[in-house]
Amino acid sequence: MDLTFMQLGALAASALIVGFSKTGVQTSGILAVTIMASAFAAKQSVGMLLPMLIIADVVAVIYYRRQVVWKHLIVLIPWVLLGIITGYVFMFFIEDIQLKLVIGLLVLFLVMLQLYRSHSKRSEPASGRYAAWFGSVMGILAGFTTMVGNAAGGVMAIYLISKKLPKEQFIGTGAWFFLIVNLIKVPFNFSLVTITFDTLLMNAAMIPVILAGAWVGIKIVPRLSQVQFQNIVLTLSALGALQLIISALIGLWS
């Protein structure tokens, strides 16, 4: 598979960001999603990005393996699977531009919801019916957005922030979630022919870059306070959502 200089640069930049996002600020991964979608066909970029995400997930799980809070993940699994299956079906029918707009609007809404909850009496961890409703909706959204665009970082960020996890547990819990979910997505992507032998070779070539990004993330996280970490997560989620919305609107108007 021949790549242009721009595509090669996009691939390397995305690999670096993917490594950093898995061990540092997870929502920065939306930048890799947008870079790849700009340099390659949208559906092709999803398959090219997935193996790099899995490589970085493995690194994050190894480093933060003792920081996972399983109870926050177990309740999500059935809903995430439902979201993945829904996203898989949608991949056959929905247009890329429409999909970008929907994902962007959803993530932006969730950021606004979290900001509202953090500045009101609802900032306490959800309980009872609200907790069940919130968890099921977030699980479906996470499964759907990760299947159609590897863009569940913002969704999971809102869910994990709502649980008031310390930054290390935030990263560790998210790492296990994405490793499990991304492995589940592999056969679906093979079925959609978004992963091929050629794309896997390119992914293998990016392993050193992914590891470099992961090392940077590991070094940066201890320097951030909990408040700084959450503010960065929310800011990058909002910026990524706005980028998706703007690019979708430009595509619809052109």
C-alpha positions in Angstrom: 0.0 0.0 0.0 1.7 3.2 -1.2 1.3 6.3 1.0 1.8 9.9 0.2 4.1 12.0 2.4 1.1 13.6 4.0 -0.5 10.2 4.8 2.7 8.9 6.3 3.0 12.0 8.4 -0.6 11.6 9.5 0.0 8.0 10.4 3.0 8.8 12.5 1.4 11.7 14.3 -1.7 9.6 15.0 0.5 6.7 16.4 2.3 9.2 18.7 -1.0 10.6 19.9 -2.6 7.2 20.4 0.3 6.1 22.6 0.1 9.3 24.7 -3.7 9.1 24.9 -3.7 5.6 26.4 -1.2 6.4 29.2 -1.8 10.1 29.6 -4.9 12.1 28.7 -7.3 9.6 27.1 -9.5 12.2 25.3 -6.5 13.4 23.3 -7.1 10.3 21.2 -9.9 12.1 19.4 -7.2 14.1 17.7 -5.8 10.9 16.2 -9.3 10.1 14.9 -9.7 13.4 13.2 -6.1 13.3 11.7 -6.6 9.9 10.2 -10.1 10.7 8.9 -8.6 13.7 7.2 -5.8 11.9 5.5 -7.6 8.7 4.6 -11.1 7.6 3.6 -13.3 7.7 6.8 -14.0 4.0 7.0 -10.5 3.0 6.0 -9.1 5.2 8.7 -11.2 3.4 11.3 -9.6 0.0 10.5 -6.1 1.5 10.2 -6.4 3.1 13.6 -7.8 0.1 15.5 -4.7 -2.1 15.7 -2.6 0.9 16.9 -5.2 1.5 19.6 -4.9 -2.1 20.8 -1.1 -1.9 20.9 -1.3 1.2 23.1 -4.1 -0.4 25.2 -1.8 -3.3 26.0 0.9 -0.9 27.2 -1.5 1.0 29.3 -3.0 -2.1 30.9 0.4 -3.4 31.8 1.5 -0.1 33.4 -1.9 0.7 35.2 -3.0 -2.9 35.8 -3.6 -2.4 39.5 -5.6 0.8 39.0 -8.8 -0.6 37.5 -12.2 -0.4 39.2 -14.0 -3.3 37.7 -17.5 -2.5 39.1 -17.7 0.5 36.9 -17.0 -1.6 33.8 -19.0 -4.7 34.4 -22.3 -2.8 34.4 -21.4 -1.3 31.0 -20.5 -4.5 29.1 -24.1 -5.6 28.0 -24.9 -2.0 26.9 -21.6 -1.6 25.1 -22.1 -4.8 23.1 -25.6 -3.5 22.1 -23.9 -0.3 21.0 -21.2 -2.1 19.0 -23.8 -4.2 17.1 -25.9 -1.1 16.4 -22.8 0.7 15.1 -21.8 -2.2 13.0 -25.2 -2.2 11.3 -25.1 1.6 10.8 -21.7 1.3 9.1 -23.6 -0.2 6.1 -26.2 2.5 5.8 -25.2 5.9 7.3 -23.0 8.5 5.5 -19.7 9.4 7.0 -20.6 13.1 7.2 -23.8 12.4 9.0 -22.0 10.1 11.4 -19.4 12.8 12.3 -22.1 15.3 13.1 -24.0 12.9 15.4 -20.9 11.9 17.3 -19.7 15.5 17.7 -23.1 16.6 19.0 -23.3 13.7 21.4 -19.9 14.3 22.9 -20.4 18.1 23.2 -23.7 17.5 25.0 -22.1 15.1 27.4 -19.3 17.6 28.2 -22.0 20.3 28.9 -23.9 17.8 31.1 -20.8 17.0 33.1 -20.0 20.7 33.6 -23.5 21.3 34.8 -23.3 18.4 37.2 -19.9 19.5 38.5 -21.3 22.9 39.4 -24.6 21.8 41.0 -25.9 19.6 43.7 -25.9 16.8 41.1 -22.1 16.7 41.2 -22.3 13.8 43.7 -21.9 10.3 42.2 -25.2 9.2 40.6 -27.3 6.6 42.5 -30.5 4.6 42.2 -32.5 4.9 39.0 -30.4 7.8 37.7 -27.2 5.7 38.0 -28.8 2.8 36.1 -30.2 5.1 33.4 -26.9 7.0 33.0 -24.8 3.8 32.9 -26.9 2.1 30.2 -27.0 5.2 28.0 -23.3 5.8 28.3 -22.6 2.1 27.6 -24.7 2.2 24.4 -23.1 5.5 23.3 -19.6 4.2 24.0 -20.2 1.0 22.0 -21.7 2.8 19.1 -19.2 5.6 18.8 -16.2 3.3 19.2 -17.5 1.0 16.5 -18.3 3.7 13.9 -15.3 5.9 14.5 -13.0 4.9 17.4 -14.4 8.0 19.0 -15.6 6.7 22.4 -12.9 8.5 24.3 -15.1 11.5 25.1 -18.1 9.4 26.1 -16.0 7.2 28.5 -14.3 10.3 29.9 -17.7 11.7 30.9 -18.7 8.4 32.4 -15.5 7.9 34.4 -15.4 11.6 35.6 -18.9 11.1 36.9 -17.5 8.3 39.1 -15.0 10.7 40.6 -12.1 8.4 40.0 -8.5 9.5 40.8 -6.5 10.1 37.6 -4.6 6.8 37.9 -7.8 4.8 38.3 -9.4 6.8 35.5 -6.6 5.8 33.1 -6.4 2.2 34.4 -10.1 1.6 34.2 -10.4 3.2 30.8 -7.4 1.2 29.6 -9.0 -2.1 30.4 -12.3 -1.0 29.0 -10.8 0.0 25.6 -8.6 -3.1 25.4 -11.6 -5.4 25.8 -13.9 -3.4 23.5 -11.3 -2.9 20.8 -10.5 -6.6 20.7 -14.2 -7.3 20.3 -14.3 -4.9 17.4 -11.6 -6.7 15.4 -13.8 -9.4 13.7 -16.3 -6.7 12.9 -13.7 -4.7 11.1 -12.4 -7.7 9.2 -15.9 -8.3 8.1 -16.1 -4.7 6.9 -12.7 -5.1 5.2 -11.3 -2.0 7.0 -8.4 -4.1 8.3 -6.2 -5.8 5.8 -2.8 -7.4 5.6 -1.3 -4.1 4.2 -2.8 -2.0 7.0 -1.5 -4.4 9.6 2.0 -4.1 8.2 1.7 -0.3 8.5 0.5 -0.7 12.1 3.5 -2.9 12.9 5.9 -0.2 11.6 4.3 2.3 13.9 4.9 0.3 17.1 8.1 2.3 18.1 6.2 5.6 17.7 3.2 4.3 19.7 5.6 3.3 22.5 7.3 6.7 22.5 3.9 8.4 22.9 3.0 6.0 25.7 6.3 6.9 27.5 5.5 10.6 27.2 2.0 10.0 28.7 3.5 8.0 31.7 5.9 10.9 32.4 3.3 13.7 32.2 0.4 12.3 34.2 2.2 12.5 37.7 2.9 16.2 37.0 -0.8 17.0 36.7 -3.2 17.7 39.6 -6.6 16.0 39.6 -8.3 19.2 38.7 -5.9 19.9 35.9 -6.3 16.4 34.6 -10.1 16.6 34.5 -10.1 20.1 32.9 -7.8 18.9 30.2 -10.0 15.8 29.6 -13.1 17.9 29.2 -11.5 20.6 27.1 -10.0 18.1 24.6 -13.4 16.3 24.5 -15.1 19.6 23.6 -12.5 20.6 21.0 -12.7 17.2 19.4 -16.5 17.3 19.3 -16.4 20.8 17.8 -13.9 19.7 15.1 -16.2 16.8 14.1 -19.2 19.1 14.0 -17.5 21.7 11.9 -16.0 19.3 9.4 -19.4 17.6 9.0 -21.2 20.9 8.4 -18.6 21.9 5.9 -19.0 18.6 4.1 -22.8 18.9 4.1 -22.7 22.5 2.7 -20.0 21.8 0.0 
